[in-house]
């Protein structure tokens, strides 16, 4: 795979006014979401739900790519068209989550490391053959008493860089996601310090392992107050702090940064993205890679009546995609 092709795919993922929909929940995670709305966690229900999302009319107007789970990339529409083929035919790049989730970091209580490097080269070859053109790996950084440690940050950054190098070797654009969790009582200043340290370590590791930044996308968490912090930063402060942190740490050659919603409300995630783009021009495209913030309303509608509410549910997916697409241009006017 040439540098040019990787760069072309990365640019397509952050095309103006477009972002990524994350529908890569594991079977256990989607099970929790289904249980909350009274849907049985069967393979057919998971397939039907992913089909509902991916076949939303005009989705490609605002969505450049979708991150799939291993089960989903092997599934097909009710008419028998494999999902990656359906997506490619409708102008949406297929992506794949390749990490194996987090486990406790030995020797560091309360901290996590992401697994999944063993056998990854072979899995990436298979995913490319199945139609994937980009991949995602998520590291999880928790803010708490005396954590994160430098060790936790560095081992997760190293794994992200190993994954990214393997992806590019196999022709896939790596989306690197070092998520700093919103959980906790920390203030926005603490989140800034941790996010800055995480991004410095990540880009150091990417450089050390010869990862081509022009063929890489960063999936970042915003610099934001902890969920339980008594003083919540407003939209403008989140936008300014996040931008300052990114400008300090992220090289300008990176094609784009897509934000995760990380448990923010649908509206807050959109408002923050819009505010950052209004503060532009920025060195890189700023867009979105939202999961819950794109799907929540649709899932609730679909759960009430899978047949009659399918189109209504798709309308809400399109509406969320459109709102976030406008926010990616700094043109969102509020829902």
Secondary structure, DSSP 8 states (H G I E B T S, - for coil): --HHHHHHHHHHHT-TT-EEEEE---HHHHHHHHHHHT----HHHHHHHHHHHHT-TTGGGTEEEEEE-HHHHT-B-TTS-BHHHHHHHTT-EEEEE----EEE-TTSTT-EEE---TTHHHHHHHHHHHT--EEEEEEEE--BTTBS-HHHHHHHHHHHHHHHHHHHHTT-EEEEEEEE---SS--HHHHHHHHHHHHHHHHHHHHHTT--GGGEEEEE------TT-SS---HHHHHHHHHHHHHHHS-TTS-EEEE--TT--HHHHHHHHHHHHHT---SSEEEEEESHHHHHHHHHHHHH-TTTTHHHHHHHHHHHHHHHHHHTTT-----
